[in-house]
């Protein structure tokens, strides 16, 4: 019996389950397993909360189409939450606490017995206050309980034919803004537009623009850094980034690293 079989069996007898689905591979595998076990008693919910990149939303829709699971989209604006906008070290806690309230509303309407997410063992290593908020609100993490690492998730997602099996890890756009600097619609817009530009011009897959109060620090996957050595393309990118509001542009020679902005910026 494979670990995926164990994940599918985990849902046995759970009744009706709501899966908090982003656009990534972790929650995709959870949704797949839930649907395999429960069929129409599995429901996927994606929150379009204004800090979610459009490509993540489209990915979530595609995932649900591949699986066949019922998909509910909810919309609200995190920028109306002053705790979130303040952007202190607990930003992710406030984000996930608010998300949990919306999930509970859907769970009540759909007569759901349990809420689950895509948290895996590797997530527990980093500073993730959002996980604490979800747990406090009753959201279960089957990937943790069954013992899935990120690598194992990708492996099994590929085997069952989920197109997102090799999709780079992503997070909400607000994670690109250092703690202590307010989250604004303008910053989110230029970050999202800028990252799209990098992908289009260089073909990079793992991309982050860290927005240091108008200064763009570009991160790409470590194996992709050499792409940015094309001076003509880089000059084009810098020009375009300044056109959308960045005042200065630099390339991080260390490449992408999760949690790099987990520091307070006064």
PyMOL commands that set and color helices and strands:
alter all, ss='L'
color gray80, all
select helices_A, chain A and resi 3-10+25-41+54-67+78-80+82-86+91-109+121-124+129-136+142-146+150-159+173-176+185-202+222-229+231-243
alter helices_A, ss='H'
color red, helices_A
select strands_A, chain A and resi 17-20+42-48+70-75+114-116+139-140+207-212+215-220+248-251
alter strands_A, ss='S'
color yellow, strands_A
deselect
rebuild
show_as cartoon
